[in-house]
Amino acid sequence: MAKWRWLAGAVRDLRAQGSADLAETLVRLARMAVDGQAARIAEAMPEALRLARAGTAPAWAPPLLAHLALTARTGDLAEGESALPEALARLRAAHAPGAALLRPADTDPGADTAGPADAPDAADTGGAAGLVGTADAADPFGLSGADAPLHACTPAACAAEPVLACYATVDGPGHVVERATVVAEGLAHVRPGDPAWEALVLARADMLVDDERPDEAVRELDLRAAQARAAGHDVTLGYAFGYVRALRHQDRHAEALAALERVEAGAAAAWPAGAPRAAALRRARAERARLLAWLARAGRVPAADALAALPDPREADAHPRLRRAWAEAAEHLAACGALDNDWRLGVRLTTWARYFERVGAHRPCLEVALAGARLATDRGARWVAAAALGRARRALGRVRRGADLAADLDEAARDLAARGPAALPVPAADVLGLLRRQRPEEVDPEHQADLVAAALEHRPHDASLLNALGQVGRTLHLADVAAGAHWARVRSAPGDQKAALSLLETLLHDNDTGGVRALVRVLTEAALRAVPPPVEACPQAPAAEAPDAPEAAAPAAAESAPPAAGPQRGRAETVPAAR
């Protein structure tokens, strides 16, 4: 929240100086960043940097724009390893020896722990005042926007913030040492009143919670809030989210709810209208739903009240940062019978787990996949549950501190194994006919997947069954798992055109360009092996040396290549699609 106050002051000063275009661009990109609109920021960045590189632009403008572009990915989009290299590169450049720290001229960039009495008064900085008001204040290092480094820290943002967000997303508990080091280094460059100071304080509190020290996190927040007040600065409602998380990990859910109520009650005054306020309220709703769902499962609040607090899932679809809270709340509500545990819920959790896997957010992937596996087991969806367990195992191998989650994973695997395999109501060869005869209201794609997978145990090379698995896998957003069964057949019998075409359709649906290239390579290599090498003809003897010799025999005919196996391409067999 402090960042928005600072930005409001900066925008006022820029407009007063005649840089209205840059002011509007900063506001627009900041709002895009809080909404996770990384693609739109990338499109707008060239023009934004042109404005920020103007001779009259302040030195902090270019690095702030670069920070916003990265924040969209590490914040609302919850990217992990996919954004970490860029975040680390910016941090190293910004904190390298001799790197410029773009701060107000009257602010001592000394240690954060100098003491409240040494902190600058709020009137001294005035948000962005002192940064863009005069040439000296706007340019304390002799820099302007035209020659300012793109990777630098500013009063509004420290380059450590995206790195800390990435570490927390990839594997918060597993990266506590790195996070503690980065926070300590960052706090040495900022002081109470700087927006970056508040962000780093909250990051340190999150780190303490992930290190199983939530009580210390509460004390840390209390201490830093006291420092801010002693320095003449308000304690913003941003702190409330830090308290909520720490209290929740201490099982103090009622107190956490009270903190959230303060956020919701003060949101109108605390955050600017539009994207900033909407983002804060979204986060508050997700946290409230998680707390109430836990209390409902414990029997301490009515389940209906907890269900009413659950946000529309499309909100979490659009904002990946909210997905862990929503998934946890949904599992609690399903456990107490308040939320329908159906295949549509499974598709949603599968989609989210796959997203986290793709962006390298390993712990969120593990948690969401594990929740999906448990819910799928509860509703008897064996194939979906097994796929979720496989994804969770892959994620578990990429986290450092996962003993508790490993135990949960083993328990979920035992629960699934206890259900046994799906029983076929008809012979494997007749499964597709049975499924085609289902009425639309009877169609359950998870049940279809279980029957097709069970039939494939008896007929692993049946191209029609493989095609059906690919189709139902696409419905369930498990095309990657369905493709695994296809690959075994295609590699063993690349001439099976029906299996190859079904695999290609599945890969294209999943946007798996690497898989498509691998398929082309497998089929090409198989085709080359099927073509025999050319046979060289025996050269004729020179006429002068053998004038009476008969004509040379014609070279032996080469063996012709065998015809390609498998039927010609036709209409694929299908399973009735769920709607």
C-alpha positions as CSV (number, residue, x, y, z in Angstrom):
1,M,0.0,0.0,0.0
2,A,2.9,2.4,0.7
3,K,4.0,1.9,-2.9
4,W,0.7,3.3,-4.1
5,R,1.0,6.4,-1.9
6,W,4.5,7.0,-3.2
7,L,3.3,6.5,-6.8
8,A,0.5,9.0,-6.3
9,G,3.0,11.7,-5.1
10,A,5.3,10.9,-8.0
11,V,2.5,11.2,-10.6
12,R,1.5,14.6,-9.2
13,D,5.0,15.9,-9.4
14,L,5.5,14.5,-12.9
15,R,2.3,16.2,-14.1
16,A,3.3,19.5,-12.5
17,Q,6.6,19.3,-14.4
18,G,4.8,18.7,-17.8
19,S,5.5,15.0,-18.0
20,A,1.9,13.9,-18.0
21,D,2.4,11.2,-20.6
22,L,5.0,9.5,-18.3
23,A,2.8,9.9,-15.3
24,E,-0.2,8.3,-17.0
25,T,2.1,5.5,-18.3
26,L,3.4,4.7,-14.8
27,V,-0.1,4.5,-13.4
28,R,-1.4,2.3,-16.2
29,L,1.5,-0.1,-16.0
30,A,1.3,-0.2,-12.2
31,R,-2.3,-1.2,-12.5
32,M,-1.5,-3.8,-15.1
33,A,1.2,-5.2,-12.8
34,V,-1.1,-5.7,-9.9
35,D,-3.5,-7.5,-12.2
36,G,-0.8,-9.8,-13.6
37,Q,-1.1,-8.4,-17.2
38,A,2.4,-9.3,-18.1
39,A,1.7,-9.6,-21.8
40,R,0.1,-6.2,-22.0
41,I,3.0,-4.7,-20.1
42,A,5.5,-6.2,-22.5
43,E,3.6,-4.7,-25.4
44,A,3.6,-1.2,-23.8
45,M,7.1,-1.3,-22.5
46,P,9.0,0.1,-25.6
47,E,6.9,3.2,-25.6
48,A,7.0,3.5,-21.8
49,L,10.8,3.3,-21.8
50,R,11.0,5.9,-24.6
51,L,9.1,8.3,-22.3
52,A,11.2,7.3,-19.2
53,R,14.4,7.9,-21.2
54,A,13.5,11.5,-22.0
55,G,15.9,14.0,-20.8
56,T,13.5,15.5,-18.3
57,A,12.4,12.1,-16.8
58,P,13.6,11.2,-13.3
59,A,16.4,8.6,-12.9
60,W,14.1,6.2,-11.1
61,A,11.6,5.9,-13.9
62,P,13.3,3.3,-16.2
63,P,14.2,0.9,-13.4
64,L,10.7,1.2,-11.9
65,L,9.2,0.3,-15.2
66,A,11.4,-2.8,-15.4
67,H,10.4,-3.7,-11.9
68,L,6.7,-3.4,-12.7
69,A,7.1,-5.8,-15.7
70,L,8.7,-8.4,-13.5
71,T,6.3,-7.9,-10.6
72,A,3.4,-8.8,-12.8
73,R,5.0,-12.2,-13.2
74,T,6.3,-12.8,-9.7
75,G,3.2,-11.4,-7.9
76,D,-0.3,-12.0,-9.4
77,L,0.9,-14.7,-11.8
78,A,2.8,-16.5,-9.1
79,E,5.7,-17.5,-11.4
80,G,8.6,-19.3,-9.8
81,E,11.7,-20.7,-11.6
82,S,10.4,-19.2,-14.9
83,A,11.0,-15.7,-13.6
84,L,13.8,-16.4,-11.1
85,P,16.8,-16.0,-13.6
86,E,15.6,-12.5,-14.6
87,A,14.9,-11.5,-11.0
88,L,18.4,-12.6,-9.9
89,A,20.1,-10.8,-12.8
90,R,18.3,-7.6,-11.8
91,L,19.2,-8.0,-8.2
92,R,22.9,-8.7,-8.9
93,A,23.1,-5.6,-11.2
94,A,21.3,-3.4,-8.7
95,H,23.2,-4.4,-5.6
96,A,26.6,-4.7,-7.3
97,P,29.4,-2.7,-5.8
98,G,29.2,0.9,-7.1
99,A,25.6,0.5,-8.3
100,A,23.5,3.6,-8.0
101,L,20.8,3.7,-5.4
102,L,18.2,6.1,-6.7
103,R,17.0,7.8,-3.5
104,P,16.1,11.3,-2.3
105,A,19.2,13.5,-1.9
106,D,18.5,14.1,1.8
107,T,18.2,10.4,2.7
108,D,21.1,8.6,4.1
109,P,21.3,5.1,2.5
110,G,22.6,3.7,5.7
111,A,21.5,0.7,7.6
112,D,17.8,0.1,8.3
113,T,18.6,-0.5,12.0
114,A,20.0,3.0,12.7
115,G,17.1,3.7,14.9
116,P,13.7,5.4,14.7
117,A,15.1,8.8,15.7
118,D,17.4,8.8,12.7
119,A,14.7,8.0,10.1
120,P,13.6,10.8,7.8
121,D,10.4,12.6,8.6
122,A,7.4,12.0,6.4
123,A,7.5,15.7,5.4
124,D,11.1,15.4,4.2
125,T,10.3,12.8,1.5
126,G,6.6,13.6,0.8
127,G,6.1,10.5,-1.1
128,A,8.0,11.2,-4.3
129,A,8.7,14.8,-3.4
130,G,12.4,15.5,-3.3
131,L,12.8,13.0,-6.2
132,V,11.2,14.9,-9.0
133,G,10.8,18.4,-7.7
134,T,14.2,19.9,-8.6
135,A,17.1,18.8,-10.7
136,D,19.2,17.9,-7.7
137,A,16.5,16.0,-5.9
138,A,15.4,14.2,-9.0
139,D,19.0,13.4,-10.0
140,P,21.1,12.9,-6.9
141,F,23.7,10.9,-8.8
142,G,23.9,13.2,-11.8
143,L,21.6,10.9,-13.8
144,S,18.4,11.5,-15.6
145,G,16.0,9.0,-17.2
146,A,18.1,9.1,-20.3
147,D,21.2,7.5,-18.8
148,A,19.8,5.9,-15.6
149,P,20.5,2.1,-15.3
150,L,17.6,-0.1,-16.1
151,H,18.5,-2.4,-13.2
152,A,18.6,-0.3,-10.0
153,C,16.8,0.1,-6.8
154,T,14.5,3.0,-6.2
155,P,12.6,4.3,-3.2
156,A,9.4,2.7,-4.6
157,A,10.9,-0.8,-5.2
158,C,13.9,-2.8,-4.3
159,A,15.3,-5.3,-6.8
160,A,15.2,-7.9,-4.0
161,E,11.4,-8.0,-3.9
162,P,10.9,-10.1,-7.1
163,V,13.7,-12.5,-6.0
164,L,12.0,-13.0,-2.6
165,A,8.7,-13.6,-4.3
166,C,10.2,-16.2,-6.6
167,Y,11.9,-18.1,-3.8
168,A,8.7,-18.1,-1.7
169,T,6.7,-19.4,-4.7
170,V,9.2,-22.0,-5.8
171,D,9.7,-23.5,-2.3
172,G,9.3,-21.1,0.5
173,P,10.5,-23.4,3.4
174,G,13.3,-24.8,1.2
175,H,14.7,-21.3,0.5
176,V,14.6,-19.7,3.9
177,V,18.4,-19.2,4.0
178,E,18.5,-17.4,0.7
179,R,15.5,-15.4,1.6
180,A,16.9,-14.3,4.9
181,T,20.2,-13.2,3.2
182,V,18.4,-11.3,0.5
183,V,16.1,-9.6,3.0
184,A,18.9,-8.5,5.2
185,E,20.8,-7.1,2.3
186,G,17.7,-5.3,1.0
187,L,16.8,-3.8,4.4
188,A,20.3,-2.3,4.6
189,H,19.4,0.0,1.7
190,V,16.0,1.3,2.8
191,R,14.4,2.9,5.8
192,P,10.9,3.3,7.4
193,G,8.7,5.3,5.1
194,D,10.1,3.8,1.9
195,P,7.6,1.6,0.1
196,A,10.4,-1.0,-0.4
197,W,11.0,-1.1,3.4
198,E,7.4,-2.2,3.9
199,A,7.6,-4.9,1.2
200,L,10.9,-6.3,2.6
201,V,9.5,-6.3,6.2
202,L,6.5,-8.4,5.0
203,A,8.8,-10.7,3.0
204,R,10.8,-11.3,6.2
205,A,7.7,-12.1,8.1
206,D,6.6,-14.6,5.4
207,M,10.1,-16.2,5.6
208,L,9.8,-16.6,9.3
209,V,6.4,-18.3,8.9
210,D,7.8,-20.7,6.3
211,D,10.7,-21.5,8.7
212,E,8.0,-22.7,11.2
213,R,8.5,-19.5,13.4
214,P,5.1,-17.8,13.1
215,D,5.4,-16.4,16.6
216,E,8.6,-14.7,15.6
217,A,6.9,-13.4,12.5
218,V,4.2,-11.7,14.7
219,R,6.9,-10.1,16.9
220,E,8.8,-9.0,13.8
221,L,5.7,-7.2,12.4
222,D,5.1,-5.6,15.8
223,L,8.7,-4.4,16.0
224,R,8.7,-3.0,12.4
225,A,5.3,-1.3,12.9
226,A,6.7,0.4,16.0
227,Q,9.7,1.6,14.1
228,A,7.5,3.0,11.3
229,R,5.3,4.9,13.9
230,A,8.4,6.2,15.7
231,A,9.7,7.6,12.4
232,G,6.4,9.4,11.8
233,H,4.9,7.1,9.3
234,D,1.6,5.3,9.2
235,V,1.4,1.5,9.5
236,T,-0.4,0.5,6.4
237,L,-3.1,-2.2,6.1
238,G,-0.5,-4.2,4.1
239,Y,0.8,-5.4,7.4
240,A,-2.6,-7.1,8.1
241,F,-1.9,-9.7,5.5
242,G,1.4,-10.6,7.2
243,Y,-0.5,-10.9,10.5
244,V,-3.2,-13.1,8.9
245,R,-0.7,-15.6,7.6
246,A,1.3,-15.8,10.8
247,L,-1.8,-16.2,12.9
248,R,-3.2,-18.8,10.7
249,H,0.0,-20.9,11.1
250,Q,-0.5,-20.6,14.8
251,D,-4.0,-21.9,14.5
252,R,-5.3,-18.5,15.7
253,H,-8.0,-18.4,13.1
254,A,-10.4,-16.1,14.9
255,E,-7.7,-13.5,15.3
256,A,-6.8,-13.8,11.7
257,L,-10.4,-13.2,10.7
258,A,-10.4,-10.1,12.8
259,A,-7.3,-8.8,11.0
260,L,-9.0,-9.5,7.6
261,E,-12.1,-7.6,8.7
262,R,-9.9,-4.5,9.3
263,V,-8.5,-4.9,5.8
264,E,-11.9,-5.1,4.3
265,A,-13.3,-2.2,6.4
266,G,-10.4,0.1,5.6
267,A,-9.9,-0.9,1.9
268,A,-11.7,2.1,0.5
269,A,-9.4,4.5,2.3
270,A,-6.2,2.5,2.1
271,W,-6.0,1.6,-1.5
272,P,-6.7,3.7,-4.6
273,A,-9.9,2.8,-6.5
274,G,-9.6,0.4,-9.3
275,A,-7.0,-2.3,-9.7
276,P,-5.1,-1.8,-6.4
277,R,-8.2,-1.9,-4.2
278,A,-9.7,-4.8,-6.2
279,A,-6.5,-6.8,-5.8
280,A,-6.5,-6.2,-2.0
281,L,-10.1,-7.3,-1.7
282,R,-9.6,-10.3,-3.9
283,R,-6.8,-11.4,-1.6
284,A,-8.9,-10.8,1.5
285,R,-11.7,-12.8,0.1
286,A,-9.5,-15.8,-0.7
287,E,-7.9,-15.7,2.8
288,R,-11.3,-15.4,4.5
289,A,-12.6,-18.4,2.5
290,R,-9.6,-20.4,3.6
291,L,-10.0,-19.5,7.2
292,L,-13.8,-20.1,7.3
293,A,-13.5,-23.4,5.4
294,W,-11.0,-24.7,8.0
295,L,-13.3,-23.6,10.8
296,A,-16.2,-25.3,9.1
297,R,-14.4,-28.5,8.8
298,A,-13.5,-28.3,12.5
299,G,-17.2,-27.8,13.2
300,R,-16.7,-24.2,14.6
301,V,-18.7,-22.3,12.0
302,P,-21.7,-23.4,9.8
303,A,-20.5,-25.0,6.5
304,A,-23.1,-22.9,4.6
305,D,-21.4,-19.7,5.9
306,A,-18.0,-20.9,4.8
307,L,-19.4,-21.9,1.3
308,A,-20.9,-18.5,0.9
309,A,-17.5,-16.9,1.5
310,L,-15.8,-19.0,-1.2
311,P,-15.1,-16.7,-4.2
312,D,-16.1,-17.5,-7.7
313,P,-13.5,-19.9,-9.0
314,R,-13.0,-17.8,-12.1
315,E,-11.4,-15.2,-9.9
316,A,-8.6,-17.7,-9.1
317,D,-8.5,-18.8,-12.7
318,A,-7.6,-15.2,-13.6
319,H,-5.2,-14.6,-10.7
320,P,-3.0,-17.6,-10.0
321,R,-1.7,-16.1,-6.7
322,L,-5.1,-17.0,-5.2
323,R,-5.2,-20.6,-6.3
324,R,-3.6,-22.2,-3.3
325,A,-6.0,-20.6,-0.9
326,W,-9.0,-21.4,-3.1
327,A,-7.9,-25.1,-3.5
328,E,-7.4,-25.5,0.3
329,A,-10.8,-24.0,1.0
330,A,-12.4,-26.2,-1.6
331,E,-10.9,-29.3,-0.1
332,H,-12.2,-28.4,3.4
333,L,-15.6,-27.6,2.1
334,A,-15.9,-30.8,0.0
335,A,-14.8,-32.8,3.1
336,C,-17.7,-31.5,5.1
337,G,-20.2,-31.9,2.3
338,A,-20.8,-28.3,1.5
339,L,-19.1,-28.3,-2.0
340,D,-19.8,-30.7,-4.8
341,N,-16.7,-32.9,-5.4
342,D,-17.3,-33.6,-9.1
343,W,-15.1,-33.9,-12.2
344,R,-15.4,-30.2,-12.9
345,L,-13.6,-29.4,-9.7
346,G,-11.0,-32.0,-10.6
347,V,-10.4,-30.3,-14.0
348,R,-9.9,-26.9,-12.3
349,L,-7.3,-28.3,-9.8
350,T,-5.6,-30.2,-12.6
351,T,-5.3,-27.1,-14.7
352,W,-3.9,-25.1,-11.8
353,A,-1.4,-27.8,-10.9
354,R,-0.2,-28.0,-14.5
355,Y,0.2,-24.2,-14.6
356,F,2.3,-24.2,-11.4
357,E,4.4,-27.1,-12.9
358,R,5.0,-25.1,-16.1
359,V,6.2,-21.9,-14.3
360,G,8.4,-23.7,-11.8
361,A,6.2,-23.1,-8.7
362,H,7.0,-26.5,-7.3
363,R,5.5,-26.2,-3.8
364,P,2.2,-24.8,-5.0
365,C,2.1,-27.5,-7.7
366,L,2.7,-30.2,-5.0
367,E,0.0,-28.8,-2.7
368,V,-2.7,-28.3,-5.4
369,A,-1.9,-31.7,-7.1
370,L,-2.1,-33.4,-3.7
371,A,-5.4,-31.8,-2.9
372,G,-6.6,-32.9,-6.4
373,A,-5.5,-36.5,-5.8
374,R,-7.3,-36.7,-2.5
375,L,-10.5,-35.3,-3.9
376,A,-10.3,-37.6,-6.9
377,T,-9.8,-40.6,-4.7
378,D,-12.8,-39.6,-2.6
379,R,-15.0,-39.5,-5.7
380,G,-13.6,-42.7,-7.2
381,A,-11.7,-41.2,-10.1
382,R,-8.8,-43.5,-10.2
383,W,-7.1,-42.4,-13.4
384,V,-7.3,-38.7,-12.4
385,A,-6.1,-39.4,-8.9
386,A,-3.1,-41.4,-10.2
387,A,-2.2,-38.6,-12.6
388,A,-2.4,-36.1,-9.8
389,L,-0.2,-38.3,-7.6
390,G,2.4,-38.5,-10.3
391,R,2.5,-34.8,-10.7
392,A,2.8,-34.3,-7.0
393,R,5.7,-36.8,-6.9
394,R,7.5,-34.9,-9.6
395,A,7.1,-31.6,-7.6
396,L,8.2,-33.3,-4.4
397,G,11.5,-34.2,-6.0
398,R,12.1,-30.5,-6.7
399,V,11.5,-29.1,-3.2
400,R,14.0,-29.1,-0.4
401,R,11.9,-29.3,2.8
402,G,9.0,-31.7,2.0
403,A,8.9,-34.3,4.7
404,D,5.4,-33.4,5.8
405,L,4.1,-33.3,2.3
406,A,5.9,-36.6,1.4
407,A,4.0,-38.2,4.3
408,D,0.8,-36.8,3.0
409,L,1.6,-38.1,-0.5
410,D,2.3,-41.6,0.8
411,E,-1.0,-41.6,2.7
412,A,-2.9,-40.4,-0.5
413,A,-1.2,-43.2,-2.5
414,R,-2.3,-45.8,0.1
415,D,-5.9,-44.5,0.0
416,L,-5.9,-44.8,-3.8
417,A,-4.4,-48.3,-3.8
418,A,-7.0,-49.4,-1.3
419,R,-9.7,-48.7,-3.8
420,G,-8.3,-51.2,-6.2
421,P,-8.6,-51.1,-10.0
422,A,-11.7,-50.2,-11.8
423,A,-13.9,-53.2,-12.6
424,L,-14.9,-53.6,-16.2
425,P,-18.7,-54.2,-16.6
426,V,-18.1,-55.7,-20.1
427,P,-15.1,-57.3,-21.9
428,A,-12.4,-54.8,-22.8
429,A,-13.2,-55.0,-26.5
430,D,-16.7,-53.9,-25.8
431,V,-16.0,-50.9,-23.6
432,L,-16.2,-48.3,-26.3
433,G,-19.5,-49.6,-27.5
434,L,-20.8,-49.3,-23.9
435,L,-19.6,-45.7,-23.6
436,R,-21.2,-44.7,-26.9
437,R,-24.5,-45.9,-25.7
438,Q,-24.5,-43.6,-22.7
439,R,-27.1,-40.9,-22.6
440,P,-25.7,-37.3,-22.2
441,E,-26.9,-37.0,-18.6
442,E,-25.0,-40.2,-17.8
443,V,-21.6,-39.1,-19.2
444,D,-18.9,-38.7,-16.6
445,P,-15.5,-38.2,-18.2
446,E,-13.6,-39.4,-15.2
447,H,-15.6,-42.7,-15.2
448,Q,-15.0,-43.0,-18.9
449,A,-11.3,-42.5,-18.3
450,D,-11.2,-45.3,-15.7
451,L,-13.0,-47.7,-18.0
452,V,-10.8,-46.9,-21.0
453,A,-7.6,-47.2,-18.9
454,A,-8.8,-50.5,-17.4
455,A,-9.5,-51.8,-20.9
456,L,-6.1,-50.8,-22.1
457,E,-4.6,-53.0,-19.4
458,H,-6.0,-55.9,-21.4
459,R,-5.5,-54.4,-24.9
460,P,-2.5,-52.1,-24.6
461,H,-2.1,-51.8,-28.4
462,D,-5.7,-51.1,-29.3
463,A,-5.6,-47.9,-31.3
464,S,-9.3,-47.1,-30.8
465,L,-8.9,-47.3,-27.0
466,L,-5.8,-45.1,-27.2
467,N,-7.7,-42.6,-29.2
468,A,-10.5,-42.7,-26.7
469,L,-8.1,-42.1,-23.9
470,G,-6.6,-39.1,-25.7
471,Q,-10.0,-37.6,-26.2
472,V,-11.2,-38.0,-22.6
473,G,-7.8,-36.9,-21.4
474,R,-8.2,-33.7,-23.3
475,T,-11.6,-33.2,-21.7
476,L,-10.0,-33.6,-18.3
477,H,-7.0,-31.4,-19.1
478,L,-4.8,-34.5,-18.7
479,A,-3.6,-34.7,-22.3
480,D,0.0,-35.0,-21.1
481,V,-0.9,-38.2,-19.1
482,A,-2.9,-39.6,-22.0
483,A,0.0,-38.9,-24.4
484,G,2.2,-41.2,-22.2
485,A,0.1,-44.2,-23.1
486,H,0.2,-43.3,-26.8
487,W,4.0,-43.0,-26.8
488,A,4.6,-46.6,-25.8
489,R,2.5,-47.7,-28.8
490,V,4.0,-45.3,-31.3
491,R,7.5,-46.1,-30.4
492,S,6.9,-49.9,-30.6
493,A,4.9,-49.6,-33.8
494,P,5.5,-46.3,-35.6
495,G,3.6,-47.7,-38.6
496,D,0.4,-47.6,-36.7
497,Q,-1.0,-44.5,-38.3
498,K,-4.1,-44.3,-36.2
499,A,-2.1,-44.3,-33.0
500,A,0.3,-41.7,-34.4
501,L,-2.5,-39.4,-35.5
502,S,-4.2,-39.7,-32.2
503,L,-1.0,-38.8,-30.4
504,L,-0.5,-35.9,-32.7
505,E,-3.9,-34.6,-32.0
506,T,-3.3,-34.9,-28.2
507,L,0.0,-33.1,-28.4
508,L,-1.4,-30.3,-30.5
509,H,-4.3,-29.8,-28.1
510,D,-1.8,-29.6,-25.3
511,N,0.4,-27.1,-27.2
512,D,3.3,-29.5,-26.7
513,T,5.6,-28.4,-29.4
514,G,8.5,-30.4,-28.0
515,G,6.3,-33.5,-28.1
516,V,5.3,-32.8,-31.7
517,R,9.0,-32.5,-32.7
518,A,9.7,-35.8,-30.9
519,L,6.9,-37.5,-32.8
520,V,8.2,-36.2,-36.1
521,R,11.6,-37.5,-35.2
522,V,10.3,-40.9,-34.2
523,L,8.3,-41.3,-37.4
524,T,11.1,-40.0,-39.6
525,E,13.6,-42.4,-38.2
526,A,11.2,-45.3,-38.6
527,A,10.6,-44.4,-42.2
528,L,14.3,-44.2,-42.9
529,R,14.9,-47.6,-41.4
530,A,12.2,-49.0,-43.6
531,V,14.0,-47.9,-46.8
532,P,16.8,-50.4,-47.9
533,P,20.2,-49.0,-48.9
534,P,20.7,-48.7,-52.7
535,V,22.6,-51.6,-54.4
536,E,25.5,-50.5,-56.6
537,A,25.6,-52.0,-60.1
538,C,28.7,-54.0,-61.2
539,P,30.8,-52.0,-63.6
540,Q,31.2,-53.3,-67.1
541,A,34.6,-54.4,-68.4
542,P,36.2,-52.1,-70.9
543,A,35.5,-53.1,-74.5
544,A,39.2,-53.0,-75.5
545,E,40.1,-55.6,-72.8
546,A,37.2,-58.1,-73.5
547,P,35.9,-57.6,-77.0
548,D,34.3,-61.0,-77.2
549,A,32.7,-60.8,-73.7
550,P,28.9,-61.1,-73.5
551,E,27.0,-58.1,-72.2
552,A,27.2,-57.6,-68.5
553,A,24.3,-59.1,-66.6
554,A,21.8,-56.6,-65.3
555,P,22.3,-55.8,-61.7
556,A,20.2,-57.8,-59.2
557,A,16.9,-56.1,-58.4
558,A,16.9,-54.6,-54.9
559,E,14.4,-55.8,-52.4
560,S,11.4,-53.5,-52.3
561,A,10.6,-51.9,-49.0
562,P,7.6,-53.6,-47.2
563,P,4.4,-51.6,-47.3
564,A,3.6,-49.5,-44.3
565,A,1.6,-51.3,-41.7
566,G,-1.7,-50.2,-40.3
567,P,-4.9,-48.9,-41.7
568,Q,-5.2,-45.7,-43.7
569,R,-6.3,-42.6,-42.0
570,G,-10.0,-42.5,-41.3
571,R,-12.5,-41.0,-38.9
572,A,-11.2,-41.5,-35.4
573,E,-13.2,-43.5,-32.9
574,T,-14.5,-41.4,-30.2
575,V,-16.0,-41.5,-26.7
576,P,-19.1,-39.4,-26.0
577,A,-17.7,-36.1,-24.8
578,A,-18.8,-34.7,-21.5
579,R,-20.5,-31.4,-21.6
